[in-house]
Amino acid sequence: MAGSSSRRPGHAGATPRHRTVSASGLRWHVIEAGSGPTVVLVAGFPQNVHAWRHVIPLLAQDWHVVAVDLPGQGDSEKPLDGYDTWTTAERLHGLLAELGHERYLLVGHDIGSWVSYPFAHRYPDSLTGVVFIDGNIAGLSLPETVPVGPDGWRSWHFLFNAIPDLPEALVSGRERILIEWFFQRKTASWRETFTTEDIAEYARTLEAPGGLRGSLGYYRAVNENTDRNKELRKALIKVPVLAIGGEFGSAPALHDDMRSLGVDVSGTTIRDTGHYIPEEKPDELVDQINLFAERRLTHDTEPG
């Protein structure tokens, strides 16, 4: 896996394949591509698997890529409950078992990082490693109070999104406004990162029945996640950890926050990027993942 991701030739099996899979009592939307050791990608708010559109073809040159819409996201089912990250990790593990994957690298961005933390504690034997991307995790690196002041805009949505019913009443029919607000303020250069078509794709799934409620469900479980993660952190993550922040992102020093939480933690801050690293700096992100794999991981995964 040596070398820059942007310079390697394409892989014959890199064409993404969309699947609908029933597992853990839910219907899931999954994208698969490539062959090799398995890497699993899970995204965050207000997004879906489209967030990995640049990353998938790069990783698929060396990996079997499995990108998943979490429950409530994208084109996966949107249940009424079960959005705490402990339950979501269990459901995700069930999906991956249904797909036949026994060992894999788990990569989570934003809410995907939230889910990856309890997953790493519950299922270390299923993981070759775990990658956290610019996500502050409740009970660990997420402040327990929202600041009032010039930087309050960075985290106001944790309170707003957690309020029952009100966000749906105010945002329904205006999902695109919400999406654009986040992208404008949380990227280093949003017009170079997101096209009109990209925003339309994210709006499509938020506008779908249950889409907004499902995406907000993860915020409504933050208090439960906080209590659970405070207990989990009493033990160290056993598998290798890579923590990546964006220079202008939500968690630029994520690797410092995570350093005491695992037995083997490495990390970096990617320069000139905001929160949406998979879309702002996909080449650099993939290079970091591949370097991590070369240096830290043992690829005893099943072939894709």
C-alpha positions in Angstrom: 0.0 0.0 0.0 3.0 2.3 -0.3 2.8 5.5 -2.2 0.4 8.4 -2.7 -3.2 7.4 -3.2 -3.6 9.9 -6.0 -0.9 8.4 -8.2 -1.8 4.7 -8.1 -3.6 3.1 -11.0 -7.3 2.1 -10.6 -8.2 -1.4 -9.4 -10.3 -3.6 -11.7 -12.8 -4.3 -8.9 -13.1 -0.6 -7.8 -16.5 0.1 -9.4 -18.9 0.7 -6.4 -21.8 -1.8 -6.0 -24.9 -0.7 -4.1 -26.7 -3.3 -2.0 -29.7 -3.4 0.3 -29.1 -5.9 3.1 -31.4 -7.1 6.0 -29.5 -7.5 9.3 -30.0 -6.8 13.0 -33.7 -6.4 12.3 -33.2 -3.5 9.9 -32.7 -2.7 6.3 -29.3 -1.3 5.4 -27.9 0.5 2.4 -24.3 -0.6 1.7 -21.7 0.3 -1.0 -18.9 -2.2 -1.7 -15.9 -1.8 -3.9 -12.5 -3.3 -4.5 -10.8 -6.4 -3.1 -8.2 -7.0 -0.3 -8.4 -6.6 3.4 -11.8 -5.1 4.5 -12.2 -1.5 5.6 -15.6 -0.3 6.8 -16.6 3.4 6.4 -19.3 5.1 8.5 -20.2 8.8 8.2 -21.8 11.5 10.3 -24.3 14.4 10.3 -25.9 15.7 8.2 -24.6 13.1 5.7 -24.7 9.6 4.3 -22.5 7.3 2.3 -22.1 10.0 -0.3 -19.6 11.5 2.1 -17.1 8.8 1.0 -17.5 9.3 -2.8 -13.9 10.4 -3.2 -12.4 8.0 -0.7 -14.1 4.8 -1.9 -12.3 4.6 -5.3 -8.9 5.5 -3.7 -9.2 2.9 -0.9 -10.6 0.3 -3.4 -7.2 0.1 -5.1 -5.9 -1.8 -2.1 -8.9 -2.7 0.1 -12.3 -4.3 0.0 -14.4 -1.2 0.9 -17.7 -1.4 2.7 -19.4 2.0 3.2 -22.5 1.8 5.3 -25.5 4.1 5.9 -26.0 3.8 9.6 -29.6 3.4 10.9 -31.4 6.7 10.3 -28.9 7.8 7.7 -29.2 7.9 3.9 -31.1 5.0 2.4 -30.9 2.7 5.4 -34.0 2.1 7.6 -35.0 4.8 10.1 -36.1 3.1 13.3 -38.0 4.9 16.0 -35.3 4.2 18.6 -31.9 2.6 19.3 -29.7 5.6 18.3 -27.4 5.3 21.3 -24.0 4.3 20.1 -23.9 1.1 22.1 -27.0 -0.2 20.3 -25.8 1.2 17.0 -22.5 -0.6 17.4 -24.3 -3.9 18.1 -26.5 -3.4 15.0 -23.5 -2.5 12.8 -21.6 -5.6 14.0 -24.6 -7.7 13.1 -24.7 -6.2 9.6 -21.0 -6.9 9.0 -21.5 -10.5 10.2 -24.4 -10.9 7.9 -22.1 -9.7 5.0 -19.6 -12.3 6.0 -16.9 -10.0 7.4 -15.1 -11.3 10.4 -12.1 -8.9 10.6 -11.8 -5.4 9.3 -10.5 -1.9 9.8 -13.3 0.4 11.1 -13.2 4.1 9.9 -15.6 6.6 11.4 -16.2 10.3 10.8 -18.2 12.5 13.1 -21.1 10.3 14.3 -19.3 7.4 12.8 -16.5 8.1 15.3 -19.1 8.1 18.1 -20.2 4.6 17.1 -16.7 3.4 16.5 -15.7 4.0 20.2 -18.1 1.5 21.9 -17.6 -0.8 18.9 -13.9 -1.0 19.6 -14.6 -1.9 23.2 -17.3 -4.5 22.4 -15.8 -6.2 19.4 -12.0 -6.0 19.5 -11.7 -9.4 18.0 -13.5 -8.2 14.9 -11.1 -5.3 14.4 -7.7 -5.0 12.9 -7.8 -1.3 14.0 -10.0 1.7 14.3 -9.8 5.2 12.7 -11.5 8.2 14.3 -11.9 11.3 12.1 -12.7 14.8 13.5 -15.4 13.7 15.9 -15.7 14.8 19.5 -17.0 11.8 21.4 -19.4 12.2 24.3 -17.8 11.4 27.7 -14.3 11.6 26.2 -13.5 14.7 24.1 -16.9 16.4 23.8 -17.3 19.3 26.3 -20.2 18.7 28.6 -21.3 22.3 28.3 -21.9 24.4 25.2 -19.9 27.6 25.3 -21.6 30.9 25.1 -19.5 33.4 23.1 -17.7 33.8 19.7 -17.1 30.0 19.3 -20.6 28.9 20.4 -21.6 28.4 16.7 -19.3 25.4 16.6 -21.4 23.3 19.0 -24.8 24.9 19.3 -26.4 22.1 17.3 -25.7 19.6 20.1 -28.4 21.3 22.1 -30.7 22.1 19.2 -30.6 18.7 17.7 -31.4 17.0 21.0 -34.6 18.9 21.6 -37.6 16.6 20.9 -39.8 17.5 17.9 -38.8 21.2 17.6 -36.0 20.8 15.0 -38.3 18.7 12.8 -40.9 21.5 13.0 -38.5 24.2 12.1 -36.2 22.4 9.6 -38.7 20.3 7.6 -38.9 21.7 4.1 -35.7 23.7 4.8 -33.2 20.8 5.0 -31.0 22.3 2.3 -30.6 25.5 4.4 -29.4 23.5 7.3 -27.0 21.4 5.2 -25.5 24.5 3.5 -25.0 26.3 6.9 -22.9 23.4 8.2 -20.9 23.1 5.0 -20.2 26.8 4.7 -19.0 27.2 8.2 -17.3 23.8 8.8 -15.1 23.5 5.7 -12.0 25.4 4.7 -13.4 26.1 1.2 -16.9 24.8 0.9 -17.5 25.9 -2.7 -14.5 23.8 -3.8 -15.7 20.9 -1.8 -19.4 20.5 -2.4 -21.3 20.8 -5.7 -25.0 21.6 -6.1 -25.5 17.9 -6.8 -23.7 16.9 -3.6 -26.0 19.1 -1.5 -29.0 17.8 -3.3 -28.0 14.2 -2.5 -27.7 15.0 1.2 -31.0 16.9 1.1 -32.7 14.0 -0.6 -32.2 11.6 2.3 -32.9 14.2 5.1 -36.1 15.1 3.3 -37.2 11.4 3.1 -39.8 10.2 5.6 -38.0 9.8 9.0 -34.7 11.1 7.5 -34.4 14.2 9.7 -35.7 12.4 12.8 -33.3 9.5 12.3 -30.2 11.8 11.8 -31.2 13.7 15.0 -31.6 10.5 17.0 -27.9 10.3 17.6 -27.9 13.7 19.3 -30.9 12.7 21.4 -28.8 9.9 22.9 -25.8 11.9 23.8 -26.5 11.9 27.5 -26.8 8.1 27.5 -23.6 7.8 25.4 -21.8 10.1 27.9 -22.6 7.9 30.8 -21.7 4.7 28.9 -18.4 6.0 27.5 -17.3 7.2 30.9 -17.5 3.6 32.1 -15.9 2.3 28.9 -12.9 4.6 29.2 -11.9 2.8 32.4 -10.4 0.2 30.1 -8.1 0.8 27.1 -9.0 0.1 23.5 -7.0 -3.0 22.7 -6.6 -2.5 18.9 -4.5 0.1 17.1 -6.1 3.5 16.9 -5.5 6.3 14.4 -7.1 9.7 15.4 -7.3 12.4 12.7 -8.4 16.0 13.1 -8.8 18.8 10.7 -6.8 22.0 11.3 -10.1 24.1 11.1 -12.3 21.2 12.1 -14.3 20.3 15.2 -11.5 18.2 16.8 -8.1 19.4 15.5 -6.3 17.8 18.4 -8.3 14.6 18.5 -5.1 12.5 18.6 -4.1 14.2 21.9 -7.6 13.6 23.3 -7.5 9.9 22.4 -3.9 9.2 23.3 -4.7 7.9 26.8 -7.6 5.8 25.7 -5.8 3.0 23.9 -2.8 0.8 24.1 -1.6 1.9 20.7 -2.7 5.3 19.6 -1.3 7.4 16.8 -2.6 10.4 15.0 -2.2 13.6 13.1 -3.9 16.9 12.2 -4.5 17.4 8.5 -3.7 21.0 7.4 -5.9 23.4 5.5 -9.1 21.4 6.1 -12.2 21.8 8.1 -14.5 19.2 9.6 -15.4 17.3 6.4 -12.0 15.7 5.8 -13.2 12.8 3.6 -14.5 15.4 1.0 -12.0 18.2 1.6 -8.8 16.1 1.7 -9.6 12.6 0.5 -6.1 11.9 -0.9 -4.4 12.9 2.3 -6.9 10.9 4.4 -6.4 7.8 2.4 -2.6 8.2 2.6 -2.9 8.4 6.4 -5.1 5.3 6.5 -2.7 3.3 4.3 0.4 4.4 6.3 -1.4 3.4 9.5 -2.1 0.0 7.9 1.5 -0.5 6.9 2.9 0.5 10.2 0.4 -0.7 12.8 -1.9 -3.3 11.4 -1.8 -7.1 10.8 -4.0 -7.9 7.9 -5.4 -11.2 8.9 -8.8 -10.2 7.4 -10.7 -12.3 5.0 -10.3 -11.3 1.4 -13.1 -9.1 0.0 
